[in-house]
Amino acid sequence: MAAKLKKGDKVVVLAGKDKGKEGTISSVDPKAGKAVVDGVNVAIRATRQSQTSQGGRIPKPMPIQLSNLAYLDKNGKPTRVGFKIEDGKKVRIAKTTGDVIDA
């Protein structure tokens, strides 16, 4: 199945402790159905000091389910993502407006 949400997409969280927060997707794991969004679902991880990095309590963004994310269109409104064939090419479209997402 094609990816409805991709790296670099601006999304809003629909459910969970970070509901309503917006961010940009930094990585997607399609097999697990999860994505890491900057500034959302951040956990504090304690790490030991090494020669290259400082130790201590470091905030780390954790993966969030793709079903709990919605794409933000040009107007800044959350929308679902669909697919359409245009000029023999499969493109993503915003369901609310019908606009092509990736031109």
C-alpha positions, 0 to 999 in steps of 0.5 A: 500500500502506498504511503499516505503520510511521508517524511517532511509532511506537516501533521496534527495529532488527533489522539493521545496526550499530545492531541492538537499539537502540530509538527513535521514528520522526521521519519516513517516506519511503514511496516510498524505503521508509526512515524516520528514527529518533531516535538510530539510524543517526547520522552526523557531518556537517561543516557550515560556519558561517552567520549562523543556525547554528554550524558544526562536526561535527553529528550527523545521523540518517540514514534506515534501511530499513523492513525493518530496523525492527520495531514495539514493542508495549505489552509492549516486544516487537518484532512485525510489523504487519498490517491488519484491518477493524473497524467498516468501518475499516482498522486496524493490528494487532500480529501477535503479540498481535492488539491494535489499534495505532491506536485 
